[in-house]
């Protein structure tokens, strides 16, 4: 045979002469005659291409210089290619992915047209390397697809938790507590307000005065739990009342209102999350149950009402009623009056859990504390009395 020195023999169908792969990518016969030009191998497929009779397909013949390095795949031999009569055999689209399906038959790779040489029907030849789409991941790759339809979302949108960018349900970290109330008594202590002290038709206080909030539990007192009415969670003792409807026959500012227990900042334990004001009336733990009894008396119309001061007096304790129905303790047995410095100092001590070593610098440097040492001493004494 007269062929190029670098040509290599190719398996040929029966009743045909020898075929060779030319170094330039042509397919030649034994005399070196080009049967299929290299350029013909890369043309778009003609209509009906690849539908020749069985047994007439030439083998898969990529040129030596054009053959891709398919890592991890078995070589495609001419015999394997010839076995697919009339089929469009395509390499998989996974050259740029790590999905493990290299060499898989694809769906859309075009085939070259059928070639006829010398009256013989030569096979459909696929220029394997040149028709492989580069970098395209199949759109329907099973399990492990890295596109937009991966189970559970793509890696950029979904984290490893139950929800990616979403926070954990029904929980809040930090100092936000768990209340729908937005008054000054909720937040830092995280214990006040589960809608039990909200005014009718709303969550929490909405008075022009800035709001009064629900109570919190404190030392030596089990009546500070909150809730709707007299619920008894977990089989424990019934929760104390925090709402008292007052009839239209009641005299004064309580008439026709639902009276609400004082804001948590007035409870001793609520000082931790309370807002210091110029004057602060604080209910001592042992008096909380008595306050509830007093409010019940006001709602029943049995309290003494002072029109001039707009105050109710019950058992020596005086109360005011805000427009929302929130009760405001004024003075009397079991109440203590604290100024802004005392209240602030006690709040700081509570937040430090009584560790005064954490507060030495603040108490000695901050002007309000440095200039009012007695207020700091009073706050320390109160903390030690109820918290030890």
Order of alpha helices (4+ residues) and beta strands (2+ residues): beta-beta-beta-beta-alpha-beta-beta-beta-beta-beta-alpha-beta-beta-beta-beta-beta-alpha-alpha-alpha-alpha
